[in-house]
Each structure stands twice: as C-alpha cells, then as structure tokens.
Amino acid sequence: MLTLKTSDLSAVQLQDYLQYAIAPRPICFASTVDSEGNVNLSPFSFFNMFSTKPPICIFSPARRVRDNTTKHTLENVLQVKECVINIVNYDMVQQMSLASTEYAKGVNEFEKAGFTMLKSEIVSPPRVAEAPVQFECIVNEVIPLGENHGAGNLILAEIKLIHINEEILDENEKIDQQKIDLVARLGGDWYCRVTSENLFKVAKPLTTLGIGIDSLPKSVRLSKVLTGNDLGKLGNVEKLPNIDEVDAIINLPAVKEVLDATIGDASNRERELHELAKSFIANENIELALKIVLI
C-alpha cells in the first residue's frame, strides 16, 4: 500500500489525491451578488448538508491552488450574506461546467452559460430556473481554514426556502431519486451520473439491532464465496435462526439438490451451499440465505 505524508506533498499533488479518492461529491451551484448587485454563478464540489434542524449546508470556495487568489463567490458572500444553492442534474452539467470559467469580476455567468435567472423570493441572488431544486439561503458564517494555496473557506448557509420542480416528484410528493438524474464530481475532468441502472438500496438498521458479522459461524465469515457485502446483509438480521428453523428448509428442492449431490464431500457441500445462499441474498431473501449457510 502506498503511504503518503501530506506535509511532503505539494498543493497540486494533494488536491489530486484527495479529489480522486473523496468522491463522488455533490455539486453546489451557488449564485451570489456583491454589494453593487453584480451576479455571480459558480459550482463547488466541496459541499454537503450538515444539519436538518436548522437546515444547514456548507460549501467551500477554496483559495486557488495555482496562485492563491480567492473566488468571487467568497468575496460576494462576505459583502452580501445570501446565496442560492442550485442542485445540478445531467441536463445542465455542461452549462454548469462552462459557468466555472474564471470570467472577470462583474461578468454574469448566467448569461455566459445560457441559464435563466429566476427571481428569488427572500434573498437577492437569483435562482437557476433550469435547476431541479433550488435553496434560498442566508449565510450564517464564513470560516477561513487557512491562507495557503488550496485552503478552504467554509460557508455555512442556512436554507430558508426550498423550490422543487414538480416533474421530479413521486406520487407522494417526495423527490424521486430516479427522476432527479443527479450528477456528482470526481477527480480531474471526471463526473458520474446517478441513473436508475446504478441505483441500489441498503437497508438501514435503524429500528432493528443486527446480530453482526461476528455472530456468524467462522466458516461463513471466512467464506470464499460470500463477499463482504453478502456478510453485511447476513449480519443485519435481528437474530440467528434456531436448529428447527434450519432443519425445516433441508427438503426445499434447491437445498436438497445440493445436499444430495455432495454426500460425503463436505468441502464442496459448503461451497455450493454458500453459492446457493448467495443467489438468495442477491434476491434479498436474506433470512432463507442465512438458514442455508447454517446447515
């Protein structure tokens, strides 16, 4: 394993390793205004939500690694403590990237990137009409993290109004993760797109207390068939089945077929049972899979 001491790396090297490893990152497409009312629009991938009540997002316009200068967005929020955080989806990603061009102060990136300015209701900066979600925010605090090249400036933005394009809502008026078609930032020129083909769910252990992988038999934990993800699902069940429950599945056709075919062959029996269990895990039949590996 390559081990690097951060103090030995240049700002460019450090940025490269961090941005490729800490990804994907959501994109804050921030619109701001200066004290004279000049509009700025710029994307930042140092961004996320950090509180629900109050609803706080933080994004960070870092000092430029190249020459240590600061960005117009930072200068603007120090003058006018308001912003709109526009969420970026695939339909607008190329225009969003164009808006990141380092235009001179006073140049309106809405116009350069071809976006539509939509008047906000309670803050001065306009919204991006094309964005599927827009947050009108008050800037509570700006926290500088240093004076070096690449040092961040944390902008703590409290969301006051949320605007959502109704086309991305489901029948319960909740945001449909498949319809919103989000994009996220990776390292270098790389982005990723959240499509229905690459979405998956992971059951949250919020109301149940999973038994944990350490409660599984050693032969299961060290399985050459089951992956860490498979074991994680097995460890998320609330309790191990008892002997009677395990015995009750022995005559299931798929199980019986494996047992009959591996009489006297313990090694292959374990492997084939684990492969059978893996197929049930893939179909989210976790309880049956757990009983199979316990045979």
N, C-alpha and C positions, 0 to 999 in steps of 0.2 A: 504493500500500500504506500502510495506517495504521501509523505507528510511535509507540510509547508508551514514555516513560521511567518505569520502575517507581517511582522516587522521587517522581514527580509525582502518583501515583495514591493514593487513599485505600485503606484495607484492604478495604473493601467492593468498590470498583471492581476492585482487583487480584484479589481472590478470584473475582469474577465472570468476568473474562477467563481466568484460569488454569483454573478448573474446567470451563468450556465447551470450552477448547482441549485440555487434557490429559485426554483421555477416549477410550474408556471406561476406568474404573478398577475393579478387583476390590474386593469388599467384605469387610472383616474384621469379622465379627460376634463381638465379644470379650466373653467372660464373665470376671469378676474377683470377688474378695472383698476386703473390708477386714479389718483386724486383729481385728474383732469377729465376723467371719464373715458379714456382710451381703453379699448377692449383688447384682451389677450386670451388666447386659447392654446393650451399646450397639454400633452399627455405625460403622465408619470406612472411608472410601474412599481415604484416604491410606495405601495398603497394597500390599505385594507381597513376593515371595520374593527373597532376595539372596544366598543361598548354599545349596549342596546338601550339602556335607560339611564342616563341620557344617550341618544343615538350619536355616537362619535366615530367619525372616520379620520384616519391620519394618512396624509401623503407627504412626500419629502422631495422637494426640489433641491437636489444635491448641487454643491458647487462643481463647476465643470472640471473634469479631470484634466482636460487639455491645458487650461490657462487659469484655473481657479476663480473665474468670474461667476457671478450669481445670475440667476434667471429672472426674467421679467415677472413671472408668476410670484416669486418670492418678494420682489420689490413691491408688487401691487398689493399683496395682502398685508404688508406692513403699513401701507397707506390707507387702504380700504379693507377692513376686516370682514370681507364677504367673499364667497365663491359659489360656483355651481359645479358639482361633480357629475359629469355626464358619463353614463356607462356605455362602453363600446361593444358593438356586435360586429359580426362578419361583414355585413352590408356596408359598413362605414370605415373598415380598418385601413384601407389605402388612403382615404382622405385624412383620417386621423394621423397617419404617419407623415403625410405632407405637412400637416399643421405643426409638426415638431421641428420643421426647418427654423433655423435661427435667424428669423427676419429681424430687421431693425426695430427698435422701440417705436411704438405708435402704429406699426403695421397691423392690420386686423386679420388674424389668421382665419376667422370665419370666412372672409372674402377670398383669401388665398386658397383655402382648401375647399371652397364651394359649399360650405354649410349654411344653414338657415338660422339666423338669430331669432330666438323666440323670447319675448319679454318675460322676465321673471316676475313673480307676484310680490315677494317681500325683500329681495336683495337686488342690488344694482347690476351685477353681471348678467348677461343674457344666457339663456339655455340653448343647447344644441337641439333643434327640432327633430333631427334625424335619430337622436339617441333614444333607445327604448326605455330608459329610466333616467330621470334627472333629479338630483338632490339639491335643493336650495339650502345653503349652509351659512352660518355665522362662524367666523374664525375666532375661537376662544383664546388660542395661544400659539405662538411660534417659538419653537425650541431649537436653537442652533446646536449642532453636535460637534462643531469644531471649525477651524479656519483653514484646514489643509485642503488640498486638491481632492475632490470627491466627498467632502464632508456633507452630511445631510442637514436639512432644516425641517424639523417635524412641524407640520401644520395641522393643528387639532381643530377639525371642522365639525361643528355640531349641526346635524341635519334638522331643519325646521319644516321643510315641505318636501314631499315625495310626489313626483309626477311619473306615471307609468302608462305606456302605450297599451291600450286595451287589447291589441292584437296578440300580445304575448301572455295574456291571462288564460287560465283554465276555467272550467265551468264553476269553480268555487271562488273565482276572482283572486286566485293566487298566481304568482308568476310560474309559468310552465317552463321548467328547465330546458326542455327540448325546443320550445318556440323562441326563446330569447337569443339563441345562437351566439353565445359569448365567445370572445377571443381572449387570449392571455399572452403575456410577454414571456419569452425565453431569453437565452443569451444571444448576443450578436444580432443578426438580422432575423432570428427565428421567432415565430409565433406558433400558437396552437389554437385550434378551433374546437369548441365543445359541441359535438354533434350527437344525434341520437345513437349513432353506431358506437361511439366510445363512452357513452354514459353507463354507469352501473351504480347499484346501491349497496351500501354496507349497513347492516342492521346495527343501530345504536344500542349499547347495553345501558340504557337509562333507567328502566324500570325493573330490569332483571339483574341478578348477580351471577355472572358467568362462572363456571367451575374453574376456568383457567386451563391453559395447556399443561401446566404442571400436574393436573389431576388425571391426565390421560396416561394409560399404561406406557411404559418405556418403549415397547415395540411400536406403538403408534407414534410417539414423539420422534422416534428415530427412523420412521418410515422412509424408504427410498422412493415411494410413490407419491405420498401426500406432501404437498407444498406447505410453506408457512401460512399462506392464505387459507388453505384447507384446514390446517390445525387451528387457526384463529377462529374459524366458523364453528369447529367442534368444541372449542374451549368457551364459546359464548352461550352454550346451553346451560340451563339452570341446575341440572342435576344429572348424574350418571344413571342410566337405566339399570334396573336390578336384574338378577340372573333369570328370573322368569320372563321378563320382557325381552331379553336377548334370545332365550330359548324359543320364544314364540315366533321368531322370524326364520328359524332354520329351514322350515319347509316352504318358504317362499321360492317360487321357481328359479329365479336368478341366483339366489343364495344356494339352494340345493344343487344346482348345476355345478357351481364352483366346488362345493364340498364333495360331491360325488367324483368329480374329475381329479381331485387332489388327495384322495385317500392314501395315507402313508407318505405324503410328500408335504411336510409341514412348511418348508421354505416357500414353495410355490403357492401353497394354500394362503399363506399370509399375504404374499404379493398380490394374488388375484382377488382376495377379499378387499384389500386396500384399493385396488383398481376399481372394483365394483362400488365401493363406498365413495370413491372419488367421482364416479358418474352421478351418484345420487346427490353429492354435495353440489355439483355443477347445476343440478336442477332444484337446488335449495331445499332438498329433503334431508335436512341435517340430522334430525332425530333418528331416522332409519339408517343413515350412514354411520352414526355413532354406534348403533347396535351391531352393525355389520363388523366394524373393526374390533369389537369386543368379543366376537365369537371365539 
